[in-house]
Amino acid sequence: MALESNHKAVAFRGGGFVPGVKRWAPWLAFAVIIALWEVASLTRLLPALFMPAPHEVIAALRDLLASGKFAAHISASLQRVLVGWLIGTSTGLVVGFLMGVFTLARSVGLPVVSALFPIPKIALLPLLILWFGIGEPSKYATIALGVFFPTVVSTFSAVDNVPRNLIRMAQSFGLSTSSIIFKVVFPGALPGILAGFRISSSIALILLVSAEMIGTQVGIGAFILGAGNLMQTDQLVAGVVLLSLLGLSISALLTAAEKFLLRWR
């Protein structure tokens, strides 16, 4: 009896590293950062000319909303980033999947992608303007080109990392090639593909701002450029905040898509 009383129950350790969610943590982090920023501005540790206080940025956002320009800038930028991202993502998915499944596509595509991926896509914007003009097509092409290569790489890597024993098992049950691709390879590669979407969406926002700074009057990038030229740092930072909010919105949509598409996990 004495020996039995000394035994302790072993805690369950098979949680599988399931990530928990602390919804208060990001709000607290943002509150602390903004509070420190406000204090540094009020105590003049941050000169207003170089870094406006948070209340000044909020006032600039309020003025932008009241003037009606907020919706115009957001809608123009959102259209450009969505069209460019969809074009680059759809073509990147097809090419990446072909490279992951077929030997010939991999042999041809891998060296080509490796050679072209490191080129800064914004450096090609003048050439794209010559091809497509100063209007919207050149901006769509810049974003699509920047999104295409990371999507190809992430899709190819995700397909290539699908466990081969699952594919062999499907083959042993006599499944057709198309069934194996859509029922085994694609679901197995989907987590890696969705992770690549987060990277490509960030790249799309970066290229969006760069593309909108050339030959554009409406858009977040054009707004930031105009504010910078006039040394209106409160509006410049307000434009950066708009970009951050746009990025957070896209991230929230991708998180919702992951929960829906990967609910089988």
Phi and psi restraints in degrees (value plus and minus 20) as a CYANA .aco file:
   2 ALA   PHI     -85.6   -45.6
   2 ALA   PSI     -57.5   -17.5
   3 LEU   PHI     -87.5   -47.5
   3 LEU   PSI     -59.7   -19.7
   4 GLU   PHI     -86.3   -46.3
   4 GLU   PSI     -53.6   -13.6
   5 SER   PHI     -89.5   -49.5
   5 SER   PSI     -41.0    -1.0
   6 ASN   PHI    -103.9   -63.9
   6 ASN   PSI     -32.0     8.0
   7 HIS   PHI     -94.8   -54.8
   7 HIS   PSI     116.0   156.0
   8 LYS   PHI    -135.7   -95.7
   8 LYS   PSI     125.9   165.9
   9 ALA   PHI     -87.4   -47.4
   9 ALA   PSI     116.9   156.9
  10 VAL   PHI    -103.9   -63.9
  10 VAL   PSI     108.8   148.8
  11 ALA   PHI     -86.1   -46.1
  11 ALA   PSI     124.9   164.9
  12 PHE   PHI     -87.8   -47.8
  12 PHE   PSI     107.7   147.7
  13 ARG   PHI    -143.2  -103.2
  13 ARG   PSI       4.6    44.6
  14 GLY   PHI    -129.1   -89.1
  14 GLY   PSI      17.2    57.2
  15 GLY   PHI     -91.3   -51.3
  15 GLY   PSI     -35.0     5.0
  16 GLY   PHI      50.0    90.0
  16 GLY   PSI       5.6    45.6
  17 PHE   PHI      35.6    75.6
  17 PHE   PSI      21.6    61.6
  18 VAL   PHI     -91.5   -51.5
  18 VAL   PSI     100.0   140.0
  19 PRO   PHI     -90.0   -50.0
  19 PRO   PSI     114.5   154.5
  20 GLY   PHI    -107.3   -67.3
  20 GLY   PSI     147.8   187.8
  21 VAL   PHI    -144.5  -104.5
  21 VAL   PSI     101.5   141.5
  22 LYS   PHI    -133.5   -93.5
  22 LYS   PSI      74.8   114.8
  23 ARG   PHI     -86.3   -46.3
  23 ARG   PSI     -43.1    -3.1
  24 TRP   PHI     -98.4   -58.4
  24 TRP   PSI     -42.8    -2.8
  25 ALA   PHI     -81.7   -41.7
  25 ALA   PSI     -69.4   -29.4
  26 PRO   PHI     -84.8   -44.8
  26 PRO   PSI     -56.0   -16.0
  27 TRP   PHI     -85.0   -45.0
  27 TRP   PSI     -60.1   -20.1
  28 LEU   PHI     -84.6   -44.6
  28 LEU   PSI     -61.5   -21.5
  29 ALA   PHI     -82.9   -42.9
  29 ALA   PSI     -64.9   -24.9
  30 PHE   PHI     -83.2   -43.2
  30 PHE   PSI     -61.4   -21.4
  31 ALA   PHI     -82.5   -42.5
  31 ALA   PSI     -61.8   -21.8
  32 VAL   PHI     -85.3   -45.3
  32 VAL   PSI     -64.7   -24.7
  33 ILE   PHI     -81.5   -41.5
  33 ILE   PSI     -66.4   -26.4
  34 ILE   PHI     -85.8   -45.8
  34 ILE   PSI     -58.4   -18.4
  35 ALA   PHI     -84.2   -44.2
  35 ALA   PSI     -64.6   -24.6
  36 LEU   PHI     -84.2   -44.2
  36 LEU   PSI     -58.6   -18.6
  37 TRP   PHI     -82.2   -42.2
  37 TRP   PSI     -64.9   -24.9
  38 GLU   PHI     -84.1   -44.1
  38 GLU   PSI     -62.8   -22.8
  39 VAL   PHI     -84.0   -44.0
  39 VAL   PSI     -62.6   -22.6
  40 ALA   PHI     -84.3   -44.3
  40 ALA   PSI     -53.9   -13.9
  41 SER   PHI     -92.5   -52.5
  41 SER   PSI     -62.3   -22.3
  42 LEU   PHI     -87.3   -47.3
  42 LEU   PSI     -53.1   -13.1
  43 THR   PHI    -108.3   -68.3
  43 THR   PSI     -15.8    24.2
  44 ARG   PHI      44.7    84.7
  44 ARG   PSI       0.9    40.9
  45 LEU   PHI     -88.5   -48.5
  45 LEU   PSI     -49.2    -9.2
  46 LEU   PHI    -131.8   -91.8
  46 LEU   PSI      86.9   126.9
  47 PRO   PHI     -80.0   -40.0
  47 PRO   PSI     117.5   157.5
  48 ALA   PHI     -81.3   -41.3
  48 ALA   PSI     -49.6    -9.6
  49 LEU   PHI     -85.1   -45.1
  49 LEU   PSI     -54.4   -14.4
  50 PHE   PHI    -118.8   -78.8
  50 PHE   PSI     -48.3    -8.3
  51 MET   PHI    -169.8  -129.8
  51 MET   PSI      80.4   120.4
  52 PRO   PHI     -87.7   -47.7
  52 PRO   PSI     138.2   178.2
  53 ALA   PHI     -92.4   -52.4
  53 ALA   PSI     137.6   177.6
  54 PRO   PHI     -77.2   -37.2
  54 PRO   PSI     -58.3   -18.3
  55 HIS   PHI     -86.7   -46.7
  55 HIS   PSI     -49.2    -9.2
  56 GLU   PHI     -91.5   -51.5
  56 GLU   PSI     -57.6   -17.6
  57 VAL   PHI     -85.7   -45.7
  57 VAL   PSI     -61.4   -21.4
  58 ILE   PHI     -83.2   -43.2
  58 ILE   PSI     -59.8   -19.8
  59 ALA   PHI     -83.6   -43.6
  59 ALA   PSI     -59.3   -19.3
  60 ALA   PHI     -85.1   -45.1
  60 ALA   PSI     -60.1   -20.1
  61 LEU   PHI     -84.9   -44.9
  61 LEU   PSI     -58.9   -18.9
  62 ARG   PHI     -84.9   -44.9
  62 ARG   PSI     -61.5   -21.5
  63 ASP   PHI     -85.7   -45.7
  63 ASP   PSI     -58.4   -18.4
  64 LEU   PHI     -84.4   -44.4
  64 LEU   PSI     -59.7   -19.7
  65 LEU   PHI     -88.4   -48.4
  65 LEU   PSI     -60.0   -20.0
  66 ALA   PHI     -89.0   -49.0
  66 ALA   PSI     -51.9   -11.9
  67 SER   PHI     -96.0   -56.0
  67 SER   PSI     -32.6     7.4
  68 GLY   PHI      66.7   106.7
  68 GLY   PSI     -23.3    16.7
  69 LYS   PHI     -98.6   -58.6
  69 LYS   PSI     -39.2     0.8
  70 PHE   PHI     -77.9   -37.9
  70 PHE   PSI     -72.4   -32.4
  71 ALA   PHI     -83.8   -43.8
  71 ALA   PSI     -56.9   -16.9
  72 ALA   PHI     -85.3   -45.3
  72 ALA   PSI     -66.4   -26.4
  73 HIS   PHI     -85.7   -45.7
  73 HIS   PSI     -65.0   -25.0
  74 ILE   PHI     -85.2   -45.2
  74 ILE   PSI     -66.2   -26.2
  75 SER   PHI     -85.0   -45.0
  75 SER   PSI     -59.7   -19.7
  76 ALA   PHI     -85.8   -45.8
  76 ALA   PSI     -65.3   -25.3
  77 SER   PHI     -87.8   -47.8
  77 SER   PSI     -60.0   -20.0
  78 LEU   PHI     -84.0   -44.0
  78 LEU   PSI     -60.3   -20.3
  79 GLN   PHI     -83.0   -43.0
  79 GLN   PSI     -64.7   -24.7
  80 ARG   PHI     -84.1   -44.1
  80 ARG   PSI     -64.9   -24.9
  81 VAL   PHI     -90.8   -50.8
  81 VAL   PSI     -54.9   -14.9
  82 LEU   PHI     -89.9   -49.9
  82 LEU   PSI     -65.4   -25.4
  83 VAL   PHI     -84.1   -44.1
  83 VAL   PSI     -68.7   -28.7
  84 GLY   PHI     -83.2   -43.2
  84 GLY   PSI     -61.3   -21.3
  85 TRP   PHI     -87.3   -47.3
  85 TRP   PSI     -60.8   -20.8
  86 LEU   PHI     -85.8   -45.8
  86 LEU   PSI     -61.2   -21.2
  87 ILE   PHI     -84.6   -44.6
  87 ILE   PSI     -69.6   -29.6
  88 GLY   PHI     -85.4   -45.4
  88 GLY   PSI     -58.1   -18.1
  89 THR   PHI     -90.4   -50.4
  89 THR   PSI     -65.7   -25.7
  90 SER   PHI     -82.8   -42.8
  90 SER   PSI     -65.3   -25.3
  91 THR   PHI     -89.6   -49.6
  91 THR   PSI     -56.7   -16.7
  92 GLY   PHI     -85.5   -45.5
  92 GLY   PSI     -57.3   -17.3
  93 LEU   PHI     -82.5   -42.5
  93 LEU   PSI     -65.0   -25.0
  94 VAL   PHI     -83.3   -43.3
  94 VAL   PSI     -69.4   -29.4
  95 VAL   PHI     -84.6   -44.6
  95 VAL   PSI     -64.1   -24.1
  96 GLY   PHI     -83.4   -43.4
  96 GLY   PSI     -58.5   -18.5
  97 PHE   PHI     -87.6   -47.6
  97 PHE   PSI     -62.1   -22.1
  98 LEU   PHI     -81.6   -41.6
  98 LEU   PSI     -61.3   -21.3
  99 MET   PHI     -85.6   -45.6
  99 MET   PSI     -53.9   -13.9
 100 GLY   PHI     -96.7   -56.7
 100 GLY   PSI     -44.7    -4.7
 101 VAL   PHI    -121.5   -81.5
 101 VAL   PSI     -60.5   -20.5
 102 PHE   PHI    -128.0   -88.0
 102 PHE   PSI     114.2   154.2
 103 THR   PHI     -84.2   -44.2
 103 THR   PSI     -63.3   -23.3
 104 LEU   PHI     -83.2   -43.2
 104 LEU   PSI     -63.5   -23.5
 105 ALA   PHI     -83.8   -43.8
 105 ALA   PSI     -57.1   -17.1
 106 ARG   PHI     -87.9   -47.9
 106 ARG   PSI     -62.5   -22.5
 107 SER   PHI     -83.9   -43.9
 107 SER   PSI     -56.1   -16.1
 108 VAL   PHI    -104.6   -64.6
 108 VAL   PSI     -63.5   -23.5
 109 GLY   PHI     -95.0   -55.0
 109 GLY   PSI     -56.8   -16.8
 110 LEU   PHI     -81.4   -41.4
 110 LEU   PSI     -68.2   -28.2
 111 PRO   PHI     -87.4   -47.4
 111 PRO   PSI     -53.7   -13.7
 112 VAL   PHI     -86.9   -46.9
 112 VAL   PSI     -67.0   -27.0
 113 VAL   PHI     -84.0   -44.0
 113 VAL   PSI     -61.1   -21.1
 114 SER   PHI     -83.0   -43.0
 114 SER   PSI     -52.8   -12.8
 115 ALA   PHI     -97.8   -57.8
 115 ALA   PSI     -55.3   -15.3
 116 LEU   PHI    -114.2   -74.2
 116 LEU   PSI     -42.9    -2.9
 117 PHE   PHI     -79.3   -39.3
 117 PHE   PSI     -63.1   -23.1
 118 PRO   PHI     -90.0   -50.0
 118 PRO   PSI     -32.2     7.8
 119 ILE   PHI     -88.9   -48.9
 119 ILE   PSI     105.3   145.3
 120 PRO   PHI     -82.0   -42.0
 120 PRO   PSI      98.7   138.7
 121 LYS   PHI     -87.6   -47.6
 121 LYS   PSI     -47.8    -7.8
 122 ILE   PHI     -87.0   -47.0
 122 ILE   PSI     -43.8    -3.8
 123 ALA   PHI     -88.4   -48.4
 123 ALA   PSI     -40.0     0.0
 124 LEU   PHI    -109.0   -69.0
 124 LEU   PSI     -23.9    16.1
 125 LEU   PHI     -78.4   -38.4
 125 LEU   PSI     -64.0   -24.0
 126 PRO   PHI     -78.4   -38.4
 126 PRO   PSI     -58.4   -18.4
 127 LEU   PHI     -87.2   -47.2
 127 LEU   PSI     -60.6   -20.6
 128 LEU   PHI     -86.6   -46.6
 128 LEU   PSI     -52.3   -12.3
 129 ILE   PHI     -86.4   -46.4
 129 ILE   PSI     -57.9   -17.9
 130 LEU   PHI     -84.1   -44.1
 130 LEU   PSI     -56.9   -16.9
 131 TRP   PHI     -96.5   -56.5
 131 TRP   PSI     -65.5   -25.5
 132 PHE   PHI    -130.8   -90.8
 132 PHE   PSI     -25.3    14.7
 133 GLY   PHI      72.6   112.6
 133 GLY   PSI     155.0   195.0
 134 ILE   PHI    -101.4   -61.4
 134 ILE   PSI     -28.1    11.9
 135 GLY   PHI    -100.5   -60.5
 135 GLY   PSI    -173.4  -133.4
 136 GLU   PHI     -86.3   -46.3
 136 GLU   PSI     -58.2   -18.2
 137 PRO   PHI     -75.1   -35.1
 137 PRO   PSI     -58.4   -18.4
 138 SER   PHI     -87.5   -47.5
 138 SER   PSI     -53.0   -13.0
 139 LYS   PHI     -91.8   -51.8
 139 LYS   PSI     -62.1   -22.1
 140 TYR   PHI     -79.6   -39.6
 140 TYR   PSI     -63.0   -23.0
 141 ALA   PHI     -85.9   -45.9
 141 ALA   PSI     -58.4   -18.4
 142 THR   PHI     -83.1   -43.1
 142 THR   PSI     -67.0   -27.0
 143 ILE   PHI     -86.8   -46.8
 143 ILE   PSI     -63.9   -23.9
 144 ALA   PHI     -82.1   -42.1
 144 ALA   PSI     -60.8   -20.8
 145 LEU   PHI     -86.2   -46.2
 145 LEU   PSI     -59.7   -19.7
 146 GLY   PHI     -88.6   -48.6
 146 GLY   PSI     -51.6   -11.6
 147 VAL   PHI    -100.6   -60.6
 147 VAL   PSI     -51.3   -11.3
 148 PHE   PHI     -77.4   -37.4
 148 PHE   PSI     -70.9   -30.9
 149 PHE   PHI     -87.7   -47.7
 149 PHE   PSI     -66.7   -26.7
 150 PRO   PHI     -83.5   -43.5
 150 PRO   PSI     -50.1   -10.1
 151 THR   PHI     -88.4   -48.4
 151 THR   PSI     -61.0   -21.0
 152 VAL   PHI     -80.5   -40.5
 152 VAL   PSI     -67.5   -27.5
 153 VAL   PHI     -83.8   -43.8
 153 VAL   PSI     -67.0   -27.0
 154 SER   PHI     -86.7   -46.7
 154 SER   PSI     -59.2   -19.2
 155 THR   PHI     -88.1   -48.1
 155 THR   PSI     -65.6   -25.6
 156 PHE   PHI     -79.7   -39.7
 156 PHE   PSI     -65.5   -25.5
 157 SER   PHI     -84.9   -44.9
 157 SER   PSI     -60.7   -20.7
 158 ALA   PHI     -85.4   -45.4
 158 ALA   PSI     -63.0   -23.0
 159 VAL   PHI     -86.2   -46.2
 159 VAL   PSI     -61.5   -21.5
 160 ASP   PHI     -87.0   -47.0
 160 ASP   PSI     -44.7    -4.7
 161 ASN   PHI    -112.0   -72.0
 161 ASN   PSI     -18.6    21.4
 162 VAL   PHI     -83.4   -43.4
 162 VAL   PSI     108.7   148.7
 163 PRO   PHI     -74.8   -34.8
 163 PRO   PSI     108.1   148.1
 164 ARG   PHI     -88.1   -48.1
 164 ARG   PSI     -45.5    -5.5
 165 ASN   PHI     -86.5   -46.5
 165 ASN   PSI     -49.4    -9.4
 166 LEU   PHI     -88.2   -48.2
 166 LEU   PSI     -59.4   -19.4
 167 ILE   PHI     -87.2   -47.2
 167 ILE   PSI     -62.4   -22.4
 168 ARG   PHI     -84.1   -44.1
 168 ARG   PSI     -58.0   -18.0
 169 MET   PHI     -82.8   -42.8
 169 MET   PSI     -63.9   -23.9
 170 ALA   PHI     -83.7   -43.7
 170 ALA   PSI     -59.3   -19.3
 171 GLN   PHI     -85.2   -45.2
 171 GLN   PSI     -57.3   -17.3
 172 SER   PHI     -86.9   -46.9
 172 SER   PSI     -44.9    -4.9
 173 PHE   PHI    -106.9   -66.9
 173 PHE   PSI     -17.2    22.8
 174 GLY   PHI      60.1   100.1
 174 GLY   PSI       1.8    41.8
 175 LEU   PHI     -90.6   -50.6
 175 LEU   PSI     127.2   167.2
 176 SER   PHI     -93.0   -53.0
 176 SER   PSI     145.4   185.4
 177 THR   PHI     -80.6   -40.6
 177 THR   PSI     -62.6   -22.6
 178 SER   PHI     -84.6   -44.6
 178 SER   PSI     -58.2   -18.2
 179 SER   PHI     -86.2   -46.2
 179 SER   PSI     -59.7   -19.7
 180 ILE   PHI     -83.2   -43.2
 180 ILE   PSI     -61.7   -21.7
 181 ILE   PHI     -84.8   -44.8
 181 ILE   PSI     -66.4   -26.4
 182 PHE   PHI    -105.4   -65.4
 182 PHE   PSI     -43.1    -3.1
 183 LYS   PHI    -124.6   -84.6
 183 LYS   PSI     -38.4     1.6
 184 VAL   PHI    -140.2  -100.2
 184 VAL   PSI     -76.7   -36.7
 185 VAL   PHI     -88.2   -48.2
 185 VAL   PSI     -70.5   -30.5
 186 PHE   PHI     -83.1   -43.1
 186 PHE   PSI     -68.4   -28.4
 187 PRO   PHI     -81.3   -41.3
 187 PRO   PSI     -57.4   -17.4
 188 GLY   PHI     -88.2   -48.2
 188 GLY   PSI     -50.2   -10.2
 189 ALA   PHI    -109.4   -69.4
 189 ALA   PSI     -32.8     7.2
 190 LEU   PHI     -79.8   -39.8
 190 LEU   PSI     -62.2   -22.2
 191 PRO   PHI     -77.4   -37.4
 191 PRO   PSI     -63.1   -23.1
 192 GLY   PHI     -87.4   -47.4
 192 GLY   PSI     -56.2   -16.2
 193 ILE   PHI     -85.2   -45.2
 193 ILE   PSI     -65.0   -25.0
 194 LEU   PHI     -86.0   -46.0
 194 LEU   PSI     -54.6   -14.6
 195 ALA   PHI     -84.1   -44.1
 195 ALA   PSI     -57.5   -17.5
 196 GLY   PHI     -85.1   -45.1
 196 GLY   PSI     -50.7   -10.7
 197 PHE   PHI     -81.0   -41.0
 197 PHE   PSI     -56.1   -16.1
 198 ARG   PHI     -84.3   -44.3
 198 ARG   PSI     -60.4   -20.4
 199 ILE   PHI     -87.7   -47.7
 199 ILE   PSI     -65.8   -25.8
 200 SER   PHI     -86.8   -46.8
 200 SER   PSI     -53.1   -13.1
 201 SER   PHI     -87.0   -47.0
 201 SER   PSI     -56.8   -16.8
 202 SER   PHI     -86.2   -46.2
 202 SER   PSI     -61.8   -21.8
 203 ILE   PHI     -82.7   -42.7
 203 ILE   PSI     -58.4   -18.4
 204 ALA   PHI     -81.7   -41.7
 204 ALA   PSI     -60.2   -20.2
 205 LEU   PHI     -86.8   -46.8
 205 LEU   PSI     -59.9   -19.9
 206 ILE   PHI     -82.0   -42.0
 206 ILE   PSI     -66.9   -26.9
 207 LEU   PHI     -89.4   -49.4
 207 LEU   PSI     -50.2   -10.2
 208 LEU   PHI     -79.0   -39.0
 208 LEU   PSI     -69.0   -29.0
 209 VAL   PHI     -82.0   -42.0
 209 VAL   PSI     -64.2   -24.2
 210 SER   PHI     -83.8   -43.8
 210 SER   PSI     -61.8   -21.8
 211 ALA   PHI     -88.6   -48.6
 211 ALA   PSI     -54.5   -14.5
 212 GLU   PHI     -96.4   -56.4
 212 GLU   PSI     -30.1     9.9
 213 MET   PHI    -104.0   -64.0
 213 MET   PSI     -19.8    20.2
 214 ILE   PHI    -143.1  -103.1
 214 ILE   PSI      96.1   136.1
 215 GLY   PHI      45.5    85.5
 215 GLY   PSI      12.3    52.3
 216 THR   PHI    -155.5  -115.5
 216 THR   PSI     117.9   157.9
 217 GLN   PHI    -123.5   -83.5
 217 GLN   PSI     -42.2    -2.2
 218 VAL   PHI    -143.3  -103.3
 218 VAL   PSI     115.4   155.4
 219 GLY   PHI     118.0   158.0
 219 GLY   PSI     138.4   178.4
 220 ILE   PHI     -83.9   -43.9
 220 ILE   PSI     -60.1   -20.1
 221 GLY   PHI     -82.8   -42.8
 221 GLY   PSI     -62.8   -22.8
 222 ALA   PHI     -85.3   -45.3
 222 ALA   PSI     -57.4   -17.4
 223 PHE   PHI     -84.5   -44.5
 223 PHE   PSI     -63.2   -23.2
 224 ILE   PHI     -85.1   -45.1
 224 ILE   PSI     -62.5   -22.5
 225 LEU   PHI     -82.4   -42.4
 225 LEU   PSI     -65.3   -25.3
 226 GLY   PHI     -82.9   -42.9
 226 GLY   PSI     -61.3   -21.3
 227 ALA   PHI     -85.6   -45.6
 227 ALA   PSI     -57.6   -17.6
 228 GLY   PHI     -87.5   -47.5
 228 GLY   PSI     -59.5   -19.5
 229 ASN   PHI     -84.3   -44.3
 229 ASN   PSI     -51.6   -11.6
 230 LEU   PHI    -114.5   -74.5
 230 LEU   PSI     -14.8    25.2
 231 MET   PHI      38.5    78.5
 231 MET   PSI      11.6    51.6
 232 GLN   PHI    -111.4   -71.4
 232 GLN   PSI      61.7   101.7
 233 THR   PHI     -87.3   -47.3
 233 THR   PSI     -48.2    -8.2
 234 ASP   PHI     -85.6   -45.6
 234 ASP   PSI     -61.5   -21.5
 235 GLN   PHI     -91.6   -51.6
 235 GLN   PSI     -54.6   -14.6
 236 LEU   PHI     -81.4   -41.4
 236 LEU   PSI     -67.8   -27.8
 237 VAL   PHI     -87.3   -47.3
 237 VAL   PSI     -54.0   -14.0
 238 ALA   PHI     -80.6   -40.6
 238 ALA   PSI     -59.3   -19.3
 239 GLY   PHI     -84.3   -44.3
 239 GLY   PSI     -58.7   -18.7
 240 VAL   PHI     -84.2   -44.2
 240 VAL   PSI     -59.3   -19.3
 241 VAL   PHI     -83.2   -43.2
 241 VAL   PSI     -59.3   -19.3
 242 LEU   PHI     -80.6   -40.6
 242 LEU   PSI     -61.9   -21.9
 243 LEU   PHI     -82.1   -42.1
 243 LEU   PSI     -62.0   -22.0
 244 SER   PHI     -82.9   -42.9
 244 SER   PSI     -62.8   -22.8
 245 LEU   PHI     -84.8   -44.8
 245 LEU   PSI     -58.3   -18.3
 246 LEU   PHI     -84.4   -44.4
 246 LEU   PSI     -62.1   -22.1
 247 GLY   PHI     -83.8   -43.8
 247 GLY   PSI     -60.5   -20.5
 248 LEU   PHI     -84.4   -44.4
 248 LEU   PSI     -57.5   -17.5
 249 SER   PHI     -85.0   -45.0
 249 SER   PSI     -63.6   -23.6
 250 ILE   PHI     -84.0   -44.0
 250 ILE   PSI     -60.8   -20.8
 251 SER   PHI     -82.4   -42.4
 251 SER   PSI     -60.0   -20.0
 252 ALA   PHI     -83.9   -43.9
 252 ALA   PSI     -59.8   -19.8
 253 LEU   PHI     -84.5   -44.5
 253 LEU   PSI     -61.3   -21.3
 254 LEU   PHI     -86.6   -46.6
 254 LEU   PSI     -57.0   -17.0
 255 THR   PHI     -83.1   -43.1
 255 THR   PSI     -63.1   -23.1
 256 ALA   PHI     -83.5   -43.5
 256 ALA   PSI     -59.3   -19.3
 257 ALA   PHI     -84.8   -44.8
 257 ALA   PSI     -59.8   -19.8
 258 GLU   PHI     -83.1   -43.1
 258 GLU   PSI     -64.0   -24.0
 259 LYS   PHI     -81.9   -41.9
 259 LYS   PSI     -56.9   -16.9
 260 PHE   PHI     -95.8   -55.8
 260 PHE   PSI     -67.5   -27.5
 261 LEU   PHI     -97.9   -57.9
 261 LEU   PSI     -46.5    -6.5
 262 LEU   PHI    -128.3   -88.3
 262 LEU   PSI       4.7    44.7
 263 ARG   PHI     -85.5   -45.5
 263 ARG   PSI     -38.9     1.1
 264 TRP   PHI     -88.4   -48.4
 264 TRP   PSI     -36.1     3.9
